[in-house]
């Protein structure tokens, strides 16, 4: 008979999970539909371990990732193919948009409109496009269809037009991340030194962050201070910069996403 390291039992309508010693390691509450993990337990979400300590689980959020995006700009009519991370959009005298083709149209703006139409009308990717695009005057803004770093890549031309290219960038993978809000009251020493240091509770650089400064009475302050992320230790550094600065007893509220 197989032996398992986890046993279950029903108690008052709740499903309890027990280890081999009979200790409860997790409970599924049948009334409010919550899952309670015992202290020292670890829950893996998207492959990332999360320790069940205090409110740490409530600070975990699922980040859907970021879409890569790039741009090209024509300053005259297009004169050859455009390649987006290996996908070729060819310039043709008579374009078939289902093949990702486009026409120069006799002007920069017409070239941008036609290239965007070729990107959107392309059916070479299992019947659909590889990217989405919008034309604005003489430029084309190109967007990935899915999130992820694999969508970051180069945009290349085979001739002089488009004249300016900005590579596909900004794509980030989805996954579980920590989110934290930190309140910090400015001290006399910080005010005297014109700088604040607030430690961050993880080692990696935050993917996004911003801060608000309020007076002790709660009024928002339009501060011109400079905020950066520093190492050793990982921390927020705020330096007085400009005409409106933090002062003693002001409260800094920092919002950080891992």
Residue, then its C-alpha position, 0 to 999 in steps of 0.5 A: x500500500x503506498x504511503x503519503x506524507x500528506x493526509x486530509x480530514x474534514x473538520x466542521x466543513x473545512x478541509x485540513x491537510x496534515x503532515x505525517x505527524x498529524x500536525x495541520x499544515x494547511x486548511x481550506x475554509x469551506x465557508x469563506x473560501x480562503x486557504x490558510x497556510x501554517x507558519x513556516x509553510x512555503x507556497x510556490x506561485x509561478x515557481x516562486x516560493x512564498x513564505x507564510x510569515x505575517x502579511x507577506x502573502x497579502x503583499x504578493x501580486x501577479x504581474x502580467x508582464x509588459x508589452x514590448x514596443x518600438x517605432x519607425x519614422x519616415x522623413x521621405x517615402x519608404x524605399x525598401x524592406x523593414x524588418x522587426x526582430x526577424x520578421x520582414x515587411x517587404x516594400x512592393x509596388x502592389x502590396x498584399x497586406x496578408x503577406x505583410x507587404x506595404x507600399x511607399x505611397x509617394x510620401x512619408x505619411x503614406x508610407x507610414x500608413x501603408x506599413x502599419x496596414x501591412x503589419x496589422x493585415x499580416x496573416x503569416x503568423x498562423x493566420x494572424x499578425x506578428x505585431x500590432x501597429x498604428x500610424x501617426x503622421x510620418x511614424x509607425x508605433x509597433x506593439x508586441x501581441x504578448x508580454x515577455x522579454x522574448x519580444x524585445x528585438x531590433x528593427x532594421x531597414x534595408x535602405x535610407x527610409x524609414x530614417x529613424x528606428x527605435x528597437x522593440x523594447x520594454x517587454x517583461x515576463x509575467x510572474x508573481x512579485x512583491x508589492x510594498x508601501x513604506x511610510x517614513x517620517x523625515x528626521x532632523x538628521x535627514x533634513x540637516x543632511x538634505x537626504x533620506x535613505x529608506x531600506x527596501x525589503x528585497x535585494x533586486x531593483x524594483x521594476x516600478x516605484x514612486x513616492x509621495x510627500x505629505x506634511x505632518x497634517x496630511x497635505x500633499x507636498x509638490x516636492x522637487x526632490x530627486x529620488x533614486x534606487x541605490x545599492x549596498x544596501x538596496x534603498x531609496x535615496x531622496x535628495x533635496x533638489x530644487x525649490x520645494x523640499x522635504x522637511x522635518x516631520x514630513x511623511x514620505x510614502x513610497x510604493x515599490x513593485x519588485 
